[in-house]
Amino acid sequence: MARSAIVPQVPFTYPALAEAPLVLCVDDEPAILELLEDVLTACGLRPLCTDDCNLALTLCEEPIDLVVLDYHMPQMDGLTLATKIRERNPNLPMIFFSGAPLPVESLAHASRVVHKSEGAMRLATTILQSIRARV
């Protein structure tokens, strides 16, 4: 009896993941980006992580559902990046995830602020709340 060969279809598609909210994460620390990617994936979200602020601006042309960004970055500070993102997409929710105190002006651009010392679970909760509030 001949066995029929099963040929996988490439690329694989996972509808639940393909339809999950897309979250852009911008931070200059690779360990933080790796943490964000792990946490967001565990929450059923699609993380899009970069340490390049100019690339982040280009990625905002995609249908991003939320942005998580650091404030202190060498290429461009978070306030400048948030201002440029707001020019392109005024209604896009943004969360500052920073280890340093933020200037008052940055709060005008952020939907929420989570201090890095509050941890990944607090950030995950804040992200999920912000996405649910948008729907």
URURNOR-V244877 format. One record per residue. N is the residue number from 1. RES is the residue in one small letter. PHI is phi in degrees with one decimal (NA if undefined). PSI is psi in whole degrees, 0 to 359 (999 if undefined). D_LAST is the distance of its C-alpha to the last C-alpha in Angstrom with 2 decimals. Layout:
[[N | RES | PHI | PSI | D_LAST] [N | RES | PHI | PSI | D_LAST]]
This chain:
[[1 | m | NA | 124 | 53.66] [2 | a | -82.7 | 135 | 51.48] [3 | r | -90.3 | 135 | 48.00] [4 | s | -80.6 | 135 | 45.39] [5 | a | -77.4 | 136 | 43.60] [6 | i | -97.6 | 120 | 39.85] [7 | v | -105.3 | 117 | 38.52] [8 | p | -68.1 | 146 | 35.02] [9 | q | -86.8 | 130 | 32.80] [10 | v | -118.1 | 138 | 31.81] [11 | p | -79.0 | 153 | 29.27] [12 | f | -69.5 | 146 | 27.64] [13 | t | -128.4 | 138 | 24.08] [14 | y | -122.1 | 99 | 21.73] [15 | p | -52.6 | 318 | 18.87] [16 | a | -61.6 | 318 | 16.66] [17 | l | -72.8 | 320 | 17.29] [18 | a | -63.7 | 334 | 17.17] [19 | e | -99.6 | 359 | 13.60] [20 | a | -69.0 | 151 | 12.47] [21 | p | -57.5 | 142 | 10.59] [22 | l | -100.0 | 123 | 13.44] [23 | v | -116.7 | 120 | 14.56] [24 | l | -88.2 | 126 | 17.57] [25 | c | -117.4 | 128 | 20.10] [26 | v | -126.7 | 118 | 23.12] [27 | d | -156.2 | 148 | 26.08] [28 | d | -88.1 | 356 | 29.82] [29 | e | -100.6 | 115 | 30.60] [30 | p | -55.8 | 323 | 30.61] [31 | a | -65.0 | 323 | 30.46] [32 | i | -68.7 | 317 | 27.22] [33 | l | -61.8 | 321 | 25.65] [34 | e | -65.6 | 318 | 26.96] [35 | l | -61.6 | 314 | 25.56] [36 | l | -61.0 | 318 | 22.06] [37 | e | -61.5 | 316 | 22.31] [38 | d | -65.2 | 314 | 23.51] [39 | v | -64.9 | 314 | 20.99] [40 | l | -66.3 | 320 | 17.92] [41 | t | -62.9 | 318 | 19.54] [42 | a | -63.6 | 332 | 20.32] [43 | c | -84.6 | 0 | 16.68] [44 | g | 82.7 | 20 | 15.92] [45 | l | -105.5 | 164 | 14.56] [46 | r | -103.5 | 105 | 16.47] [47 | p | -81.1 | 143 | 18.35] [48 | l | -128.5 | 102 | 20.11] [49 | c | -110.0 | 139 | 22.80] [50 | t | -152.5 | 154 | 25.47] [51 | d | -105.6 | 5 | 28.09] [52 | d | -105.5 | 111 | 28.66] [53 | c | -65.2 | 323 | 27.04] [54 | n | -67.8 | 321 | 28.14] [55 | l | -64.3 | 321 | 26.66] [56 | a | -58.2 | 319 | 23.33] [57 | l | -63.4 | 320 | 23.45] [58 | t | -65.6 | 319 | 24.21] [59 | l | -66.7 | 338 | 21.41] [60 | c | -68.4 | 352 | 18.92] [61 | e | -75.3 | 342 | 19.85] [62 | e | -77.1 | 166 | 17.90] [63 | p | -77.4 | 72 | 14.20] [64 | i | -75.6 | 139 | 13.44] [65 | d | -96.5 | 337 | 10.03] [66 | l | -166.2 | 151 | 11.92] [67 | v | -122.3 | 134 | 15.63] [68 | v | -114.1 | 124 | 17.93] [69 | l | -139.3 | 150 | 21.32] [70 | d | -81.2 | 161 | 24.70] [71 | y | -93.5 | 310 | 26.66] [72 | h | -90.8 | 107 | 30.21] [73 | m | -136.2 | 147 | 30.69] [74 | p | -69.9 | 327 | 33.94] [75 | q | -77.2 | 321 | 32.76] [76 | m | -164.8 | 136 | 30.53] [77 | d | -74.5 | 162 | 29.26] [78 | g | -61.5 | 326 | 25.60] [79 | l | -64.9 | 315 | 25.78] [80 | t | -62.5 | 315 | 27.21] [81 | l | -63.3 | 316 | 24.69] [82 | a | -61.0 | 320 | 21.74] [83 | t | -62.5 | 316 | 23.47] [84 | k | -67.9 | 322 | 23.90] [85 | i | -64.9 | 317 | 20.31] [86 | r | -60.6 | 325 | 19.27] [87 | e | -63.3 | 326 | 21.86] [88 | r | -86.4 | 325 | 20.22] [89 | n | -146.1 | 87 | 16.53] [90 | p | -64.3 | 340 | 16.30] [91 | n | -102.5 | 3 | 12.54] [92 | l | -72.2 | 123 | 12.24] [93 | p | -66.2 | 139 | 11.73] [94 | m | -131.1 | 138 | 15.12] [95 | i | -120.9 | 124 | 16.78] [96 | f | -82.2 | 128 | 20.55] [97 | f | -120.6 | 93 | 22.20] [98 | s | -130.5 | 151 | 25.79] [99 | g | -92.2 | 353 | 29.07] [100 | a | -116.1 | 158 | 30.55] [101 | p | -61.5 | 145 | 30.05] [102 | l | -102.0 | 145 | 27.97] [103 | p | -67.3 | 151 | 29.35] [104 | v | -55.2 | 323 | 27.86] [105 | e | -59.3 | 328 | 26.89] [106 | s | -67.6 | 333 | 24.42] [107 | l | -68.4 | 339 | 22.36] [108 | a | -70.1 | 338 | 21.64] [109 | h | -99.6 | 337 | 19.69] [110 | a | -90.7 | 140 | 17.96] [111 | s | -73.1 | 321 | 14.78] [112 | r | -149.0 | 164 | 16.70] [113 | v | -131.1 | 130 | 20.11] [114 | v | -125.8 | 125 | 21.34] [115 | h | -78.4 | 140 | 25.07] [116 | k | -57.8 | 332 | 26.28] [117 | s | -68.4 | 343 | 28.60] [118 | e | -74.9 | 342 | 25.74] [119 | g | 92.1 | 172 | 25.28] [120 | a | -69.7 | 326 | 22.91] [121 | m | -67.6 | 321 | 21.55] [122 | r | -64.2 | 318 | 20.51] [123 | l | -64.1 | 315 | 18.83] [124 | a | -58.7 | 316 | 17.02] [125 | t | -61.5 | 316 | 15.80] [126 | t | -64.6 | 319 | 14.69] [127 | i | -62.8 | 311 | 12.86] [128 | l | -63.2 | 320 | 11.00] [129 | q | -63.0 | 317 | 10.25] [130 | s | -66.0 | 320 | 9.10] [131 | i | -68.7 | 318 | 6.73] [132 | r | -64.4 | 323 | 5.39] [133 | a | -67.2 | 335 | 5.60] [134 | r | -78.7 | 334 | 3.81] [135 | v | -76.5 | 999 | 0.00]]
